[in-house]
């Protein structure tokens, strides 16, 4: 498991880590938003097929085609959604 404090840090980490099984992404982040991170990630063929779960209080801000979990997050719902990655 890897954790990043912002989208830029997450994007930099992707280059150094094995391909993730899935990504849990917040839309509102400093430095680089979750939406900007998602766009950059999709542009890289190594990560374009990686499942993404977006956590947001405003689903209209989430990129299309991703699994959305509206805040506040319920742990059981989150764990069930992540289990669906496998």
PDB file with SEQRES, HELIX, SHEET and CRYST1 records, atoms N, CA, C and O in Angstrom:
SEQRES   1 A   86  UNK UNK UNK UNK UNK UNK UNK UNK UNK UNK UNK UNK UNK          
SEQRES   2 A   86  UNK UNK UNK UNK UNK UNK UNK UNK UNK UNK UNK UNK UNK          
SEQRES   3 A   86  UNK UNK UNK UNK UNK UNK UNK UNK UNK UNK UNK UNK UNK          
SEQRES   4 A   86  UNK UNK UNK UNK UNK UNK UNK UNK UNK UNK UNK UNK UNK          
SEQRES   5 A   86  UNK UNK UNK UNK UNK UNK UNK UNK UNK UNK UNK UNK UNK          
SEQRES   6 A   86  UNK UNK UNK UNK UNK UNK UNK UNK UNK UNK UNK UNK UNK          
SEQRES   7 A   86  UNK UNK UNK UNK UNK UNK UNK UNK                              
HELIX    1 AA1 UNK A    7  UNK A   14  1                                   8    
HELIX    2 AA2 UNK A   34  UNK A   42  1                                   9    
HELIX    3 AA3 UNK A   59  UNK A   61  5                                   3    
HELIX    4 AA4 UNK A   75  UNK A   83  1                                   9    
SHEET    1 AA1 3 UNK A  22  UNK A  26  0                                        
SHEET    2 AA1 3 UNK A  51  UNK A  56  1                                        
SHEET    3 AA1 3 UNK A  67  UNK A  70  1                                        
CRYST1    1.000    1.000    1.000  90.00  90.00  90.00 P 1           1          
ATOM      1  N   UNK A   1       0.849  -1.172   0.000  1.00  0.00           N  
ATOM      2  CA  UNK A   1       0.000   0.000   0.000  1.00  0.00           C  
ATOM      3  C   UNK A   1       0.893   1.232   0.000  1.00  0.00           C  
ATOM      4  O   UNK A   1       1.933   1.266   0.657  1.00  0.00           O  
ATOM      5  N   UNK A   2       0.469   2.238  -0.744  1.00  0.00           N  
ATOM      6  CA  UNK A   2       1.174   3.508  -0.786  1.00  0.00           C  
ATOM      7  C   UNK A   2       0.162   4.625  -0.547  1.00  0.00           C  
ATOM      8  O   UNK A   2      -1.007   4.507  -0.913  1.00  0.00           O  
ATOM      9  N   UNK A   3       0.621   5.697   0.064  1.00  0.00           N  
ATOM     10  CA  UNK A   3      -0.229   6.843   0.371  1.00  0.00           C  
ATOM     11  C   UNK A   3       0.471   8.091  -0.148  1.00  0.00           C  
ATOM     12  O   UNK A   3       1.692   8.215  -0.057  1.00  0.00           O  
ATOM     13  N   UNK A   4      -0.319   9.018  -0.695  1.00  0.00           N  
ATOM     14  CA  UNK A   4       0.235  10.290  -1.160  1.00  0.00           C  
ATOM     15  C   UNK A   4      -0.606  11.420  -0.587  1.00  0.00           C  
ATOM     16  O   UNK A   4      -1.811  11.267  -0.384  1.00  0.00           O  
ATOM     17  N   UNK A   5       0.032  12.553  -0.328  1.00  0.00           N  
ATOM     18  CA  UNK A   5      -0.665  13.703   0.258  1.00  0.00           C  
ATOM     19  C   UNK A   5      -1.336  14.585  -0.783  1.00  0.00           C  
ATOM     20  O   UNK A   5      -2.198  15.398  -0.446  1.00  0.00           O  
ATOM     21  N   UNK A   6      -0.948  14.431  -2.046  1.00  0.00           N  
ATOM     22  CA  UNK A   6      -1.554  15.234  -3.101  1.00  0.00           C  
ATOM     23  C   UNK A   6      -1.388  14.509  -4.439  1.00  0.00           C  
ATOM     24  O   UNK A   6      -0.685  13.502  -4.531  1.00  0.00           O  
ATOM     25  N   UNK A   7      -2.039  15.033  -5.459  1.00  0.00           N  
ATOM     26  CA  UNK A   7      -2.006  14.395  -6.766  1.00  0.00           C  
ATOM     27  C   UNK A   7      -0.623  14.320  -7.380  1.00  0.00           C  
ATOM     28  O   UNK A   7      -0.289  13.319  -8.014  1.00  0.00           O  
ATOM     29  N   UNK A   8       0.187  15.346  -7.211  1.00  0.00           N  
ATOM     30  CA  UNK A   8       1.544  15.350  -7.782  1.00  0.00           C  
ATOM     31  C   UNK A   8       2.380  14.263  -7.124  1.00  0.00           C  
ATOM     32  O   UNK A   8       3.087  13.522  -7.807  1.00  0.00           O  
ATOM     33  N   UNK A   9       2.304  14.165  -5.804  1.00  0.00           N  
ATOM     34  CA  UNK A   9       3.047  13.140  -5.074  1.00  0.00           C  
ATOM     35  C   UNK A   9       2.591  11.738  -5.515  1.00  0.00           C  
ATOM     36  O   UNK A   9       3.410  10.831  -5.667  1.00  0.00           O  
ATOM     37  N   UNK A  10       1.308  11.578  -5.713  1.00  0.00           N  
ATOM     38  CA  UNK A  10       0.772  10.285  -6.159  1.00  0.00           C  
ATOM     39  C   UNK A  10       1.275   9.940  -7.557  1.00  0.00           C  
ATOM     40  O   UNK A  10       1.666   8.801  -7.812  1.00  0.00           O  
ATOM     41  N   UNK A  11       1.269  10.901  -8.450  1.00  0.00           N  
ATOM     42  CA  UNK A  11       1.731  10.663  -9.816  1.00  0.00           C  
ATOM     43  C   UNK A  11       3.219  10.318  -9.830  1.00  0.00           C  
ATOM     44  O   UNK A  11       3.641   9.427 -10.567  1.00  0.00           O  
ATOM     45  N   UNK A  12       4.006  11.012  -9.029  1.00  0.00           N  
ATOM     46  CA  UNK A  12       5.436  10.704  -8.928  1.00  0.00           C  
ATOM     47  C   UNK A  12       5.654   9.307  -8.360  1.00  0.00           C  
ATOM     48  O   UNK A  12       6.554   8.588  -8.796  1.00  0.00           O  
ATOM     49  N   UNK A  13       4.831   8.924  -7.388  1.00  0.00           N  
ATOM     50  CA  UNK A  13       4.968   7.598  -6.770  1.00  0.00           C  
ATOM     51  C   UNK A  13       4.641   6.491  -7.760  1.00  0.00           C  
ATOM     52  O   UNK A  13       5.266   5.431  -7.722  1.00  0.00           O  
ATOM     53  N   UNK A  14       3.674   6.712  -8.646  1.00  0.00           N  
ATOM     54  CA  UNK A  14       3.316   5.678  -9.612  1.00  0.00           C  
ATOM     55  C   UNK A  14       4.510   5.236 -10.442  1.00  0.00           C  
ATOM     56  O   UNK A  14       4.616   4.064 -10.805  1.00  0.00           O  
ATOM     57  N   UNK A  15       5.402   6.159 -10.741  1.00  0.00           N  
ATOM     58  CA  UNK A  15       6.566   5.836 -11.566  1.00  0.00           C  
ATOM     59  C   UNK A  15       7.543   4.915 -10.851  1.00  0.00           C  
ATOM     60  O   UNK A  15       8.356   4.256 -11.500  1.00  0.00           O  
ATOM     61  N   UNK A  16       7.479   4.861  -9.535  1.00  0.00           N  
ATOM     62  CA  UNK A  16       8.466   4.081  -8.781  1.00  0.00           C  
ATOM     63  C   UNK A  16       7.898   2.817  -8.148  1.00  0.00           C  
ATOM     64  O   UNK A  16       8.647   2.011  -7.596  1.00  0.00           O  
ATOM     65  N   UNK A  17       6.587   2.638  -8.223  1.00  0.00           N  
ATOM     66  CA  UNK A  17       5.938   1.512  -7.559  1.00  0.00           C  
ATOM     67  C   UNK A  17       5.478   0.468  -8.576  1.00  0.00           C  
ATOM     68  O   UNK A  17       5.327   0.775  -9.758  1.00  0.00           O  
ATOM     69  N   UNK A  18       5.255  -0.771  -8.116  1.00  0.00           N  
ATOM     70  CA  UNK A  18       4.620  -1.743  -9.008  1.00  0.00           C  
ATOM     71  C   UNK A  18       3.210  -1.264  -9.364  1.00  0.00           C  
ATOM     72  O   UNK A  18       2.625  -0.457  -8.642  1.00  0.00           O  
ATOM     73  N   UNK A  19       2.673  -1.760 -10.470  1.00  0.00           N  
ATOM     74  CA  UNK A  19       1.329  -1.354 -10.896  1.00  0.00           C  
ATOM     75  C   UNK A  19       0.333  -1.641  -9.773  1.00  0.00           C  
ATOM     76  O   UNK A  19       0.269  -2.763  -9.271  1.00  0.00           O  
ATOM     77  N   UNK A  20      -0.451  -0.621  -9.374  1.00  0.00           N  
ATOM     78  CA  UNK A  20      -1.404  -0.827  -8.273  1.00  0.00           C  
ATOM     79  C   UNK A  20      -2.601  -1.668  -8.717  1.00  0.00           C  
ATOM     80  O   UNK A  20      -2.958  -1.682  -9.895  1.00  0.00           O  
ATOM     81  N   UNK A  21      -3.212  -2.366  -7.763  1.00  0.00           N  
ATOM     82  CA  UNK A  21      -4.438  -3.117  -8.027  1.00  0.00           C  
ATOM     83  C   UNK A  21      -5.626  -2.168  -8.135  1.00  0.00           C  
ATOM     84  O   UNK A  21      -6.609  -2.473  -8.811  1.00  0.00           O  
ATOM     85  N   UNK A  22      -5.535  -1.026  -7.475  1.00  0.00           N  
ATOM     86  CA  UNK A  22      -6.597  -0.032  -7.489  1.00  0.00           C  
ATOM     87  C   UNK A  22      -6.147   1.223  -6.776  1.00  0.00           C  
ATOM     88  O   UNK A  22      -5.182   1.211  -6.012  1.00  0.00           O  
ATOM     89  N   UNK A  23      -6.856   2.303  -7.033  1.00  0.00           N  
ATOM     90  CA  UNK A  23      -6.514   3.593  -6.436  1.00  0.00           C  
ATOM     91  C   UNK A  23      -7.771   4.198  -5.823  1.00  0.00           C  
ATOM     92  O   UNK A  23      -8.828   4.238  -6.452  1.00  0.00           O  
ATOM     93  N   UNK A  24      -7.638   4.666  -4.587  1.00  0.00           N  
ATOM     94  CA  UNK A  24      -8.695   5.434  -3.934  1.00  0.00           C  
ATOM     95  C   UNK A  24      -8.260   6.891  -4.024  1.00  0.00           C  
ATOM     96  O   UNK A  24      -7.185   7.261  -3.551  1.00  0.00           O  
ATOM     97  N   UNK A  25      -9.092   7.700  -4.628  1.00  0.00           N  
ATOM     98  CA  UNK A  25      -8.693   9.053  -5.001  1.00  0.00           C  
ATOM     99  C   UNK A  25      -9.685  10.077  -4.483  1.00  0.00           C  
ATOM    100  O   UNK A  25     -10.892   9.943  -4.687  1.00  0.00           O  
ATOM    101  N   UNK A  26      -9.180  11.093  -3.818  1.00  0.00           N  
ATOM    102  CA  UNK A  26     -10.013  12.234  -3.412  1.00  0.00           C  
ATOM    103  C   UNK A  26      -9.916  13.273  -4.526  1.00  0.00           C  
ATOM    104  O   UNK A  26      -8.854  13.435  -5.128  1.00  0.00           O  
ATOM    105  N   UNK A  27     -10.988  13.963  -4.799  1.00  0.00           N  
ATOM    106  CA  UNK A  27     -10.980  14.973  -5.854  1.00  0.00           C  
ATOM    107  C   UNK A  27     -10.308  16.264  -5.395  1.00  0.00           C  
ATOM    108  O   UNK A  27      -9.528  16.856  -6.141  1.00  0.00           O  
ATOM    109  N   UNK A  28     -10.605  16.704  -4.175  1.00  0.00           N  
ATOM    110  CA  UNK A  28     -10.056  17.960  -3.672  1.00  0.00           C  
ATOM    111  C   UNK A  28      -8.744  17.678  -2.958  1.00  0.00           C  
ATOM    112  O   UNK A  28      -8.734  17.179  -1.832  1.00  0.00           O  
ATOM    113  N   UNK A  29      -7.636  18.001  -3.621  1.00  0.00           N  
ATOM    114  CA  UNK A  29      -6.296  17.824  -3.052  1.00  0.00           C  
ATOM    115  C   UNK A  29      -5.460  19.042  -3.425  1.00  0.00           C  
ATOM    116  O   UNK A  29      -5.714  19.687  -4.443  1.00  0.00           O  
ATOM    117  N   UNK A  30      -4.466  19.354  -2.603  1.00  0.00           N  
ATOM    118  CA  UNK A  30      -3.579  20.466  -2.949  1.00  0.00           C  
ATOM    119  C   UNK A  30      -2.607  20.067  -4.056  1.00  0.00           C  
ATOM    120  O   UNK A  30      -2.473  18.885  -4.372  1.00  0.00           O  
ATOM    121  N   UNK A  31      -1.956  21.013  -4.619  1.00  0.00           N  
ATOM    122  CA  UNK A  31      -0.896  20.873  -5.626  1.00  0.00           C  
ATOM    123  C   UNK A  31      -1.448  20.384  -6.962  1.00  0.00           C  
ATOM    124  O   UNK A  31      -1.304  21.072  -7.973  1.00  0.00           O  
ATOM    125  N   UNK A  32      -2.073  19.215  -6.984  1.00  0.00           N  
ATOM    126  CA  UNK A  32      -2.691  18.658  -8.186  1.00  0.00           C  
ATOM    127  C   UNK A  32      -3.981  17.985  -7.743  1.00  0.00           C  
ATOM    128  O   UNK A  32      -3.952  17.110  -6.878  1.00  0.00           O  
ATOM    129  N   UNK A  33      -5.096  18.372  -8.314  1.00  0.00           N  
ATOM    130  CA  UNK A  33      -6.377  17.805  -7.898  1.00  0.00           C  
ATOM    131  C   UNK A  33      -6.487  16.338  -8.295  1.00  0.00           C  
ATOM    132  O   UNK A  33      -5.718  15.838  -9.116  1.00  0.00           O  
ATOM    133  N   UNK A  34      -7.450  15.671  -7.700  1.00  0.00           N  
ATOM    134  CA  UNK A  34      -7.683  14.279  -8.055  1.00  0.00           C  
ATOM    135  C   UNK A  34      -8.081  14.127  -9.512  1.00  0.00           C  
ATOM    136  O   UNK A  34      -7.685  13.162 -10.166  1.00  0.00           O  
ATOM    137  N   UNK A  35      -8.862  15.071 -10.028  1.00  0.00           N  
ATOM    138  CA  UNK A  35      -9.260  15.022 -11.439  1.00  0.00           C  
ATOM    139  C   UNK A  35      -8.044  15.187 -12.353  1.00  0.00           C  
ATOM    140  O   UNK A  35      -7.934  14.499 -13.368  1.00  0.00           O  
ATOM    141  N   UNK A  36      -7.135  16.094 -11.999  1.00  0.00           N  
ATOM    142  CA  UNK A  36      -5.904  16.272 -12.797  1.00  0.00           C  
ATOM    143  C   UNK A  36      -5.037  15.014 -12.719  1.00  0.00           C  
ATOM    144  O   UNK A  36      -4.483  14.576 -13.727  1.00  0.00           O  
ATOM    145  N   UNK A  37      -4.923  14.440 -11.534  1.00  0.00           N  
ATOM    146  CA  UNK A  37      -4.171  13.200 -11.371  1.00  0.00           C  
ATOM    147  C   UNK A  37      -4.770  12.101 -12.246  1.00  0.00           C  
ATOM    148  O   UNK A  37      -4.043  11.396 -12.945  1.00  0.00           O  
ATOM    149  N   UNK A  38      -6.090  11.956 -12.207  1.00  0.00           N  
ATOM    150  CA  UNK A  38      -6.764  10.917 -12.975  1.00  0.00           C  
ATOM    151  C   UNK A  38      -6.489  11.089 -14.471  1.00  0.00           C  
ATOM    152  O   UNK A  38      -6.207  10.112 -15.164  1.00  0.00           O  
ATOM    153  N   UNK A  39      -6.568  12.310 -14.966  1.00  0.00           N  
ATOM    154  CA  UNK A  39      -6.300  12.575 -16.380  1.00  0.00           C  
ATOM    155  C   UNK A  39      -4.869  12.184 -16.746  1.00  0.00           C  
ATOM    156  O   UNK A  39      -4.642  11.548 -17.775  1.00  0.00           O  
ATOM    157  N   UNK A  40      -3.901  12.568 -15.900  1.00  0.00           N  
ATOM    158  CA  UNK A  40      -2.497  12.222 -16.150  1.00  0.00           C  
ATOM    159  C   UNK A  40      -2.282  10.712 -16.083  1.00  0.00           C  
ATOM    160  O   UNK A  40      -1.542  10.151 -16.890  1.00  0.00           O  
ATOM    161  N   UNK A  41      -2.924  10.063 -15.128  1.00  0.00           N  
ATOM    162  CA  UNK A  41      -2.792   8.618 -14.982  1.00  0.00           C  
ATOM    163  C   UNK A  41      -3.355   7.903 -16.214  1.00  0.00           C  
ATOM    164  O   UNK A  41      -2.757   6.942 -16.698  1.00  0.00           O  
ATOM    165  N   UNK A  42      -4.489   8.362 -16.718  1.00  0.00           N  
ATOM    166  CA  UNK A  42      -5.107   7.739 -17.886  1.00  0.00           C  
ATOM    167  C   UNK A  42      -4.267   7.920 -19.148  1.00  0.00           C  
ATOM    168  O   UNK A  42      -4.372   7.128 -20.085  1.00  0.00           O  
ATOM    169  N   UNK A  43      -3.440   8.953 -19.174  1.00  0.00           N  
ATOM    170  CA  UNK A  43      -2.586   9.200 -20.332  1.00  0.00           C  
ATOM    171  C   UNK A  43      -1.396   8.248 -20.387  1.00  0.00           C  
ATOM    172  O   UNK A  43      -0.733   8.144 -21.419  1.00  0.00           O  
ATOM    173  N   UNK A  44      -1.126   7.558 -19.294  1.00  0.00           N  
ATOM    174  CA  UNK A  44       0.006   6.617 -19.230  1.00  0.00           C  
ATOM    175  C   UNK A  44      -0.536   5.199 -19.421  1.00  0.00           C  
ATOM    176  O   UNK A  44      -1.289   4.715 -18.576  1.00  0.00           O  
ATOM    177  N   UNK A  45      -0.167   4.526 -20.512  1.00  0.00           N  
ATOM    178  CA  UNK A  45      -0.707   3.192 -20.791  1.00  0.00           C  
ATOM    179  C   UNK A  45      -0.450   2.171 -19.673  1.00  0.00           C  
ATOM    180  O   UNK A  45      -1.190   1.195 -19.554  1.00  0.00           O  
ATOM    181  N   UNK A  46       0.572   2.382 -18.867  1.00  0.00           N  
ATOM    182  CA  UNK A  46       0.853   1.448 -17.768  1.00  0.00           C  
ATOM    183  C   UNK A  46      -0.227   1.486 -16.693  1.00  0.00           C  
ATOM    184  O   UNK A  46      -0.426   0.502 -15.981  1.00  0.00           O  
ATOM    185  N   UNK A  47      -0.921   2.604 -16.570  1.00  0.00           N  
ATOM    186  CA  UNK A  47      -1.876   2.778 -15.476  1.00  0.00           C  
ATOM    187  C   UNK A  47      -3.305   3.039 -15.936  1.00  0.00           C  
ATOM    188  O   UNK A  47      -4.213   3.110 -15.108  1.00  0.00           O  
ATOM    189  N   UNK A  48      -3.518   3.182 -17.232  1.00  0.00           N  
ATOM    190  CA  UNK A  48      -4.832   3.564 -17.749  1.00  0.00           C  
ATOM    191  C   UNK A  48      -5.934   2.572 -17.370  1.00  0.00           C  
ATOM    192  O   UNK A  48      -7.088   2.977 -17.230  1.00  0.00           O  
ATOM    193  N   UNK A  49      -5.620   1.313 -17.204  1.00  0.00           N  
ATOM    194  CA  UNK A  49      -6.637   0.332 -16.868  1.00  0.00           C  
ATOM    195  C   UNK A  49      -6.813   0.086 -15.383  1.00  0.00           C  
ATOM    196  O   UNK A  49      -7.589  -0.784 -14.987  1.00  0.00           O  
ATOM    197  N   UNK A  50      -6.110   0.833 -14.560  1.00  0.00           N  
ATOM    198  CA  UNK A  50      -6.178   0.641 -13.114  1.00  0.00           C  
ATOM    199  C   UNK A  50      -7.534   1.099 -12.574  1.00  0.00           C  
ATOM    200  O   UNK A  50      -7.958   2.221 -12.851  1.00  0.00           O  
ATOM    201  N   UNK A  51      -8.222   0.241 -11.804  1.00  0.00           N  
ATOM    202  CA  UNK A  51      -9.499   0.662 -11.223  1.00  0.00           C  
ATOM    203  C   UNK A  51      -9.313   1.836 -10.253  1.00  0.00           C  
ATOM    204  O   UNK A  51      -8.354   1.878  -9.483  1.00  0.00           O  
ATOM    205  N   UNK A  52     -10.244   2.777 -10.308  1.00  0.00           N  
ATOM    206  CA  UNK A  52     -10.186   3.965  -9.461  1.00  0.00           C  
ATOM    207  C   UNK A  52     -11.517   4.138  -8.748  1.00  0.00           C  
ATOM    208  O   UNK A  52     -12.581   4.061  -9.364  1.00  0.00           O  
ATOM    209  N   UNK A  53     -11.447   4.371  -7.455  1.00  0.00           N  
ATOM    210  CA  UNK A  53     -12.606   4.727  -6.650  1.00  0.00           C  
ATOM    211  C   UNK A  53     -12.410   6.171  -6.219  1.00  0.00           C  
ATOM    212  O   UNK A  53     -11.399   6.504  -5.600  1.00  0.00           O  
ATOM    213  N   UNK A  54     -13.364   7.024  -6.540  1.00  0.00           N  
ATOM    214  CA  UNK A  54     -13.267   8.443  -6.205  1.00  0.00           C  
ATOM    215  C   UNK A  54     -14.126   8.735  -4.983  1.00  0.00           C  
ATOM    216  O   UNK A  54     -15.312   8.406  -4.938  1.00  0.00           O  
ATOM    217  N   UNK A  55     -13.503   9.353  -4.007  1.00  0.00           N  
ATOM    218  CA  UNK A  55     -14.176   9.795  -2.797  1.00  0.00           C  
ATOM    219  C   UNK A  55     -14.410  11.300  -2.930  1.00  0.00           C  
ATOM    220  O   UNK A  55     -13.466  12.072  -3.100  1.00  0.00           O  
ATOM    221  N   UNK A  56     -15.682  11.707  -2.851  1.00  0.00           N  
ATOM    222  CA  UNK A  56     -15.983  13.122  -3.023  1.00  0.00           C  
ATOM    223  C   UNK A  56     -17.318  13.478  -2.373  1.00  0.00           C  
ATOM    224  O   UNK A  56     -18.205  12.632  -2.255  1.00  0.00           O  
ATOM    225  N   UNK A  57     -17.450  14.712  -1.963  1.00  0.00           N  
ATOM    226  CA  UNK A  57     -18.735  15.188  -1.458  1.00  0.00           C  
ATOM    227  C   UNK A  57     -19.590  15.720  -2.605  1.00  0.00           C  
ATOM    228  O   UNK A  57     -20.786  15.950  -2.432  1.00  0.00           O  
ATOM    229  N   UNK A  58     -18.983  15.916  -3.775  1.00  0.00           N  
ATOM    230  CA  UNK A  58     -19.690  16.442  -4.946  1.00  0.00           C  
ATOM    231  C   UNK A  58     -19.416  15.547  -6.147  1.00  0.00           C  
ATOM    232  O   UNK A  58     -18.467  15.791  -6.891  1.00  0.00           O  
ATOM    233  N   UNK A  59     -20.231  14.515  -6.349  1.00  0.00           N  
ATOM    234  CA  UNK A  59     -19.996  13.576  -7.446  1.00  0.00           C  
ATOM    235  C   UNK A  59     -19.930  14.216  -8.831  1.00  0.00           C  
ATOM    236  O   UNK A  59     -19.348  13.631  -9.744  1.00  0.00           O  
ATOM    237  N   UNK A  60     -20.509  15.396  -9.005  1.00  0.00           N  
ATOM    238  CA  UNK A  60     -20.449  16.045 -10.321  1.00  0.00           C  
ATOM    239  C   UNK A  60     -19.021  16.460 -10.689  1.00  0.00           C  
ATOM    240  O   UNK A  60     -18.744  16.730 -11.858  1.00  0.00           O  
ATOM    241  N   UNK A  61     -18.124  16.514  -9.723  1.00  0.00           N  
ATOM    242  CA  UNK A  61     -16.730  16.904  -9.980  1.00  0.00           C  
ATOM    243  C   UNK A  61     -15.854  15.713 -10.343  1.00  0.00           C  
ATOM    244  O   UNK A  61     -14.704  15.890 -10.745  1.00  0.00           O  
ATOM    245  N   UNK A  62     -16.384  14.502 -10.205  1.00  0.00           N  
ATOM    246  CA  UNK A  62     -15.601  13.285 -10.468  1.00  0.00           C  
ATOM    247  C   UNK A  62     -15.500  13.032 -11.965  1.00  0.00           C  
ATOM    248  O   UNK A  62     -16.424  13.339 -12.718  1.00  0.00           O  
ATOM    249  N   UNK A  63     -14.364  12.468 -12.396  1.00  0.00           N  
ATOM    250  CA  UNK A  63     -14.235  12.095 -13.807  1.00  0.00           C  
ATOM    251  C   UNK A  63     -15.273  11.037 -14.169  1.00  0.00           C  
ATOM    252  O   UNK A  63     -15.673  10.242 -13.318  1.00  0.00           O  
ATOM    253  N   UNK A  64     -15.702  11.024 -15.407  1.00  0.00           N  
ATOM    254  CA  UNK A  64     -16.682  10.023 -15.822  1.00  0.00           C  
ATOM    255  C   UNK A  64     -16.017   8.652 -15.913  1.00  0.00           C  
ATOM    256  O   UNK A  64     -14.826   8.536 -16.203  1.00  0.00           O  
ATOM    257  N   UNK A  65     -16.805   7.634 -15.662  1.00  0.00           N  
ATOM    258  CA  UNK A  65     -16.315   6.269 -15.791  1.00  0.00           C  
ATOM    259  C   UNK A  65     -15.626   5.700 -14.570  1.00  0.00           C  
ATOM    260  O   UNK A  65     -15.066   4.605 -14.638  1.00  0.00           O  
ATOM    261  N   UNK A  66     -15.650   6.412 -13.451  1.00  0.00           N  
ATOM    262  CA  UNK A  66     -15.017   5.895 -12.237  1.00  0.00           C  
ATOM    263  C   UNK A  66     -16.097   5.544 -11.216  1.00  0.00           C  
ATOM    264  O   UNK A  66     -17.205   6.079 -11.252  1.00  0.00           O  
ATOM    265  N   UNK A  67     -15.754   4.644 -10.318  1.00  0.00           N  
ATOM    266  CA  UNK A  67     -16.630   4.310  -9.205  1.00  0.00           C  
ATOM    267  C   UNK A  67     -16.594   5.484  -8.223  1.00  0.00           C  
ATOM    268  O   UNK A  67     -15.517   5.958  -7.862  1.00  0.00           O  
ATOM    269  N   UNK A  68     -17.752   5.946  -7.798  1.00  0.00           N  
ATOM    270  CA  UNK A  68     -17.824   7.107  -6.908  1.00  0.00           C  
ATOM    271  C   UNK A  68     -18.374   6.683  -5.557  1.00  0.00           C  
ATOM    272  O   UNK A  68     -19.364   5.956  -5.475  1.00  0.00           O  
ATOM    273  N   UNK A  69     -17.722   7.146  -4.498  1.00  0.00           N  
ATOM    274  CA  UNK A  69     -18.205   6.950  -3.146  1.00  0.00           C  
ATOM    275  C   UNK A  69     -18.368   8.333  -2.528  1.00  0.00           C  
ATOM    276  O   UNK A  69     -17.395   9.044  -2.274  1.00  0.00           O  
ATOM    277  N   UNK A  70     -19.626   8.692  -2.294  1.00  0.00           N  
ATOM    278  CA  UNK A  70     -19.919  10.013  -1.740  1.00  0.00           C  
ATOM    279  C   UNK A  70     -19.522  10.074  -0.265  1.00  0.00           C  
ATOM    280  O   UNK A  70     -19.762   9.140   0.500  1.00  0.00           O  
ATOM    281  N   UNK A  71     -18.911  11.195   0.113  1.00  0.00           N  
ATOM    282  CA  UNK A  71     -18.553  11.424   1.516  1.00  0.00           C  
ATOM    283  C   UNK A  71     -19.797  11.773   2.301  1.00  0.00           C  
ATOM    284  O   UNK A  71     -20.730  12.332   1.726  1.00  0.00           O  
ATOM    285  N   UNK A  72     -19.857  11.477   3.562  1.00  0.00           N  
ATOM    286  CA  UNK A  72     -18.817  10.828   4.373  1.00  0.00           C  
ATOM    287  C   UNK A  72     -18.717   9.337   4.040  1.00  0.00           C  
ATOM    288  O   UNK A  72     -19.698   8.689   3.673  1.00  0.00           O  
ATOM    289  N   UNK A  73     -17.514   8.830   4.179  1.00  0.00           N  
ATOM    290  CA  UNK A  73     -17.222   7.442   3.834  1.00  0.00           C  
ATOM    291  C   UNK A  73     -17.617   6.517   4.975  1.00  0.00           C  
ATOM    292  O   UNK A  73     -17.298   6.765   6.138  1.00  0.00           O  
ATOM    293  N   UNK A  74     -18.308   5.463   4.623  1.00  0.00           N  
ATOM    294  CA  UNK A  74     -18.635   4.395   5.559  1.00  0.00           C  
ATOM    295  C   UNK A  74     -17.610   3.279   5.325  1.00  0.00           C  
ATOM    296  O   UNK A  74     -17.432   2.837   4.190  1.00  0.00           O  
ATOM    297  N   UNK A  75     -16.941   2.825   6.376  1.00  0.00           N  
ATOM    298  CA  UNK A  75     -15.859   1.850   6.231  1.00  0.00           C  
ATOM    299  C   UNK A  75     -16.321   0.562   5.555  1.00  0.00           C  
ATOM    300  O   UNK A  75     -15.618   0.040   4.690  1.00  0.00           O  
ATOM    301  N   UNK A  76     -17.476   0.045   5.928  1.00  0.00           N  
ATOM    302  CA  UNK A  76     -17.959  -1.188   5.298  1.00  0.00           C  
ATOM    303  C   UNK A  76     -18.194  -1.001   3.802  1.00  0.00           C  
ATOM    304  O   UNK A  76     -17.839  -1.868   3.005  1.00  0.00           O  
ATOM    305  N   UNK A  77     -18.794   0.130   3.416  1.00  0.00           N  
ATOM    306  CA  UNK A  77     -18.998   0.411   1.984  1.00  0.00           C  
ATOM    307  C   UNK A  77     -17.669   0.529   1.261  1.00  0.00           C  
ATOM    308  O   UNK A  77     -17.524   0.031   0.145  1.00  0.00           O  
ATOM    309  N   UNK A  78     -16.695   1.184   1.887  1.00  0.00           N  
ATOM    310  CA  UNK A  78     -15.385   1.346   1.279  1.00  0.00           C  
ATOM    311  C   UNK A  78     -14.713  -0.011   1.075  1.00  0.00           C  
ATOM    312  O   UNK A  78     -14.189  -0.295  -0.003  1.00  0.00           O  
ATOM    313  N   UNK A  79     -14.730  -0.844   2.111  1.00  0.00           N  
ATOM    314  CA  UNK A  79     -14.095  -2.156   1.990  1.00  0.00           C  
ATOM    315  C   UNK A  79     -14.773  -3.017   0.930  1.00  0.00           C  
ATOM    316  O   UNK A  79     -14.094  -3.736   0.198  1.00  0.00           O  
ATOM    317  N   UNK A  80     -16.083  -2.956   0.836  1.00  0.00           N  
ATOM    318  CA  UNK A  80     -16.794  -3.714  -0.205  1.00  0.00           C  
ATOM    319  C   UNK A  80     -16.443  -3.194  -1.599  1.00  0.00           C  
ATOM    320  O   UNK A  80     -16.280  -3.982  -2.530  1.00  0.00           O  
ATOM    321  N   UNK A  81     -16.326  -1.884  -1.747  1.00  0.00           N  
ATOM    322  CA  UNK A  81     -15.967  -1.313  -3.045  1.00  0.00           C  
ATOM    323  C   UNK A  81     -14.557  -1.708  -3.439  1.00  0.00           C  
ATOM    324  O   UNK A  81     -14.310  -2.046  -4.596  1.00  0.00           O  
ATOM    325  N   UNK A  82     -13.629  -1.670  -2.494  1.00  0.00           N  
ATOM    326  CA  UNK A  82     -12.246  -2.058  -2.794  1.00  0.00           C  
ATOM    327  C   UNK A  82     -12.176  -3.553  -3.128  1.00  0.00           C  
ATOM    328  O   UNK A  82     -11.415  -3.950  -4.010  1.00  0.00           O  
ATOM    329  N   UNK A  83     -12.952  -4.371  -2.444  1.00  0.00           N  
ATOM    330  CA  UNK A  83     -12.983  -5.815  -2.737  1.00  0.00           C  
ATOM    331  C   UNK A  83     -13.413  -6.061  -4.177  1.00  0.00           C  
ATOM    332  O   UNK A  83     -12.997  -7.045  -4.789  1.00  0.00           O  
ATOM    333  N   UNK A  84     -14.238  -5.181  -4.721  1.00  0.00           N  
ATOM    334  CA  UNK A  84     -14.691  -5.321  -6.115  1.00  0.00           C  
ATOM    335  C   UNK A  84     -13.555  -5.115  -7.117  1.00  0.00           C  
ATOM    336  O   UNK A  84     -13.681  -5.519  -8.273  1.00  0.00           O  
ATOM    337  N   UNK A  85     -12.441  -4.490  -6.696  1.00  0.00           N  
ATOM    338  CA  UNK A  85     -11.284  -4.330  -7.567  1.00  0.00           C  
ATOM    339  C   UNK A  85     -10.695  -5.681  -7.948  1.00  0.00           C  
ATOM    340  O   UNK A  85     -10.069  -5.815  -8.999  1.00  0.00           O  
ATOM    341  N   UNK A  86     -10.895  -6.678  -7.098  1.00  0.00           N  
ATOM    342  CA  UNK A  86     -10.293  -7.986  -7.300  1.00  0.00           C  
ATOM    343  C   UNK A  86     -11.315  -8.899  -7.858  1.00  0.00           C  
ATOM    344  O   UNK A  86     -11.026 -10.069  -8.111  1.00  0.00           O  
TER     345      UNK A  86                                                      
END                                                                             
